[in-house]
Amino acid sequence: MQYMCLIYKTEGKGPQPGTDEFAGYIQAYHEFSAHIKDKGVFCAGDALQPTVTATTVTTQNGKTETMDGPFAETKEQLGGYYIIDCDDLDDALKYAAMIPSAKYGRIEVRPVMIFD
């Protein structure tokens, strides 16, 4: 079954670009990605640009409206995702706990609904 691991953390919290700590943080991501590829569970995954680049779209009564920024104003922001193919939720949670951002935020794990 496929699971999406949604990576949430507070922007500006944790290792920051340009620091020695950030290089290790990115290396940990490369190692995690290689690990789940080696295990055969990787389906997809990417980081997202910062929330200042987001645009939210809604259509109400036939009218499309856009607004700058993410839909939800929360402390933690969606920063990226992985889609993994695991035997069960326990297996997916094991991999989610290995995602480097789990130390600085939260990883939401949800089954992917597949429509045939």
C-alpha positions as CSV (number, residue, x, y, z in Angstrom):
1,M,0.0,0.0,0.0
2,Q,1.2,3.5,-0.8
3,Y,1.6,6.1,2.0
4,M,2.3,9.8,1.7
5,C,4.6,11.2,4.3
6,L,3.9,15.0,4.5
7,I,6.8,16.8,6.0
8,Y,5.8,19.8,8.3
9,K,8.2,22.1,10.1
10,T,8.3,25.7,11.1
11,E,10.2,27.7,8.5
12,G,13.4,29.1,10.0
13,K,13.6,26.3,12.6
14,G,16.3,23.8,12.5
15,P,19.4,23.9,10.3
16,Q,19.5,26.9,8.0
17,P,21.2,27.2,4.5
18,G,24.7,28.4,4.6
19,T,25.5,26.8,8.0
20,D,27.7,23.7,8.6
21,E,24.7,22.1,10.3
22,F,22.6,22.5,7.1
23,A,25.1,20.5,5.0
24,G,24.8,17.6,7.4
25,Y,21.0,17.9,7.3
26,I,20.9,17.8,3.5
27,Q,23.3,14.8,3.6
28,A,20.9,13.0,5.9
29,Y,18.1,13.6,3.4
30,H,20.3,12.1,0.6
31,E,21.1,9.1,2.8
32,F,17.4,8.6,3.7
33,S,16.4,8.8,0.0
34,A,19.0,6.3,-1.0
35,H,18.0,4.0,1.9
36,I,14.3,3.9,0.9
37,K,15.3,3.5,-2.8
38,D,17.5,0.5,-1.8
39,K,14.7,-1.0,0.2
40,G,12.4,-0.7,-2.8
41,V,9.7,1.5,-1.0
42,F,10.4,4.8,-2.7
43,C,7.7,6.0,-5.2
44,A,8.2,9.8,-5.3
45,G,9.4,12.7,-3.2
46,D,10.4,16.3,-3.4
47,A,10.9,19.4,-1.3
48,L,8.7,22.4,-1.8
49,Q,9.7,26.1,-2.2
50,P,9.1,28.3,0.9
51,T,5.5,29.3,1.7
52,V,6.1,32.8,0.4
53,T,6.0,31.3,-3.1
54,A,2.6,29.7,-2.6
55,T,-0.7,30.8,-4.2
56,T,-4.0,29.4,-3.1
57,V,-6.9,29.0,-5.6
58,T,-10.6,28.6,-4.9
59,T,-13.7,28.5,-7.1
60,Q,-16.9,29.8,-5.5
61,N,-20.1,30.3,-7.4
62,G,-18.3,30.0,-10.7
63,K,-15.7,32.6,-9.8
64,T,-12.1,31.7,-9.4
65,E,-10.2,33.6,-6.7
66,T,-6.5,33.4,-5.8
67,M,-4.6,34.6,-2.8
68,D,-0.9,34.7,-2.0
69,G,0.4,32.2,0.5
70,P,-0.7,28.8,1.8
71,F,-4.3,28.0,2.6
72,A,-3.7,27.5,6.3
73,E,-1.8,29.9,8.5
74,T,-0.2,27.6,10.9
75,K,3.1,27.4,12.9
76,E,4.3,24.5,10.9
77,Q,4.3,24.5,7.1
78,L,4.3,21.8,4.5
79,G,7.8,21.6,3.2
80,G,7.9,18.4,1.2
81,Y,6.7,14.9,0.9
82,Y,7.6,11.3,0.1
83,I,5.3,8.6,-1.3
84,I,6.4,5.2,-0.1
85,D,5.1,1.7,-0.8
86,C,5.0,-0.3,2.4
87,D,3.4,-3.5,3.7
88,D,1.4,-1.7,6.4
89,L,1.1,1.4,8.5
90,D,3.6,0.2,11.0
91,D,6.2,-0.1,8.2
92,A,5.3,3.3,6.9
93,L,5.7,4.8,10.3
94,K,9.1,3.3,10.7
95,Y,10.3,5.0,7.6
96,A,8.6,8.3,8.4
97,A,10.5,8.4,11.7
98,M,13.7,8.3,9.7
99,I,12.9,11.5,7.7
100,P,15.5,14.1,9.0
101,S,12.8,16.8,9.5
102,A,11.1,14.6,12.1
103,K,13.7,16.0,14.5
104,Y,12.5,19.6,13.9
105,G,8.8,19.2,13.0
106,R,6.2,16.5,12.3
107,I,5.6,13.9,9.6
108,E,2.0,13.2,8.8
109,V,1.5,9.7,7.3
110,R,-1.6,9.0,5.2
111,P,-2.6,6.1,3.0
112,V,-2.9,7.1,-0.7
113,M,-6.3,6.4,-2.2
114,I,-5.8,4.7,-5.5
115,F,-8.6,5.0,-8.0
116,D,-8.6,2.3,-10.8
